[in-house]
Amino acid sequence: MHSDEDRLAVPATGAMLSAEMRNLIDSEARQRFLDRLAKATAASADADEILKITTRLKCLRVL
């Protein structure tokens, strides 16, 4: 039989795991975005062009 402490620990552990998974998913998405951004801007040395590319990709990421 489980004590009250055991029953409270399970949801808390599950919630922490869910938060860790969300953080991992967010981190992976951020890394994919940064990789895509680096590839898209690598050939450009013009700051205005880099800003345009960055803005376009960031807007697409939000949508």
C-alpha positions as CSV (number, residue, x, y, z in Angstrom):
1,M,0.0,0.0,0.0
2,H,1.2,3.5,-0.8
3,S,1.5,6.2,1.7
4,D,0.3,9.8,1.0
5,E,3.9,10.8,0.4
6,D,4.3,8.2,-2.3
7,R,1.1,9.4,-4.1
8,L,2.2,13.0,-4.0
9,A,5.7,12.2,-5.3
10,V,4.6,10.4,-8.4
11,P,2.7,13.4,-10.0
12,A,5.5,15.8,-9.0
13,T,8.1,13.5,-10.7
14,G,5.8,13.2,-13.7
15,A,5.5,17.0,-13.9
16,M,9.2,17.5,-13.6
17,L,9.8,14.9,-16.4
18,S,7.3,16.8,-18.6
19,A,9.0,20.1,-17.9
20,E,12.4,18.5,-18.8
21,M,10.9,17.1,-22.0
22,R,9.5,20.5,-22.9
23,N,12.9,22.1,-22.2
24,L,14.6,19.4,-24.4
25,I,12.1,19.9,-27.2
26,D,12.6,23.7,-27.0
27,S,16.3,23.4,-26.9
28,E,16.4,21.1,-30.0
29,A,14.1,23.5,-31.9
30,R,16.3,26.4,-31.0
31,Q,19.4,24.5,-32.2
32,R,17.7,23.7,-35.5
33,F,16.7,27.3,-36.0
34,L,20.3,28.5,-35.2
35,D,21.7,25.9,-37.6
36,R,19.3,27.0,-40.3
37,L,20.1,30.7,-39.6
38,A,23.9,30.0,-39.8
39,K,23.5,28.2,-43.1
40,A,21.3,31.0,-44.6
41,T,23.6,33.8,-43.5
42,A,27.0,32.2,-44.1
43,A,27.5,33.5,-47.6
44,S,26.6,37.1,-46.8
45,A,29.0,39.7,-45.4
46,D,26.4,42.5,-45.6
47,A,24.9,43.4,-42.3
48,D,21.6,44.6,-43.9
49,E,21.2,41.3,-45.8
50,I,22.0,39.3,-42.7
51,L,19.3,41.3,-40.8
52,K,16.8,40.7,-43.6
53,I,17.5,36.9,-43.5
54,T,17.4,36.7,-39.8
55,T,14.1,38.7,-39.6
56,R,12.5,36.5,-42.3
57,L,13.6,33.2,-40.6
58,K,12.5,34.5,-37.2
59,C,9.1,35.4,-38.6
60,L,8.7,32.0,-40.2
61,R,9.6,30.4,-36.9
62,V,6.9,32.2,-35.0
63,L,4.2,31.3,-37.5
